[in-house]
């Protein structure tokens, strides 16, 4: 599943390519799973809107939409007012992709949405496993705190009384929105903390160090376009490079890059966690 750096990379790429364009028509596939909002509501909300910008909120892509002018609008029920601004929310799930395509480009299997733009291009949502979700709203907010902006004191408030393993707490999207398995492992390694440690057992110094490590890892990953370890690519179709910088994630049995001790893997809450038994306490 794309995590914060991957979604941030995609959002920045889409913003450069489609911000300012106008949506002229919307096609939605017949599969119900990707649609968190009703199909008619998604189509009527998007059509004739201008894409003001594309940004990331948590692990979601947010298309901020404005009234867009001359494109044909769907007829509305009596008394149903069209609000000036709206948001199109895209969660990529495990295998979802947002493609900017020419209209003549081959249509990929598992395409669930096609948004026709005034520029002649198309935005296509492709998701083989159908865990991604499409919805519309007006004021979308992530359930947890933004990791890139969280202050150390706020970080301490979020975690210091948690009795769950710190790795599980980091993955709780109601606490931090956007941190996933890869970057939790990498941040814990840099902070020298084992994933099984109870969050409540960590000292103030531990948590401050972890706060810094989380932000450091996320920023480095964004600068390298995220981690391409499965089928993830950015909005321009290019792979990320942060997987080349992984110090523990996916390296079970390989020597630690710091001390040469073999990296171990444990399962916490059904998720693999990788750590160095010597460097992390």
PyMOL commands that set and color helices and strands:
alter all, ss='L'
color gray80, all
select helices_A, chain A and resi 4-18+39-46+152-159+166-171+181-191+199-201+204-223+242-245
alter helices_A, ss='H'
color red, helices_A
select strands_A, chain A and resi 23-28+49-57+60-67+85-91+97-102+111-117+121-126+133-137+145-146+176-177+263-268+271-276
alter strands_A, ss='S'
color yellow, strands_A
deselect
rebuild
show_as cartoon
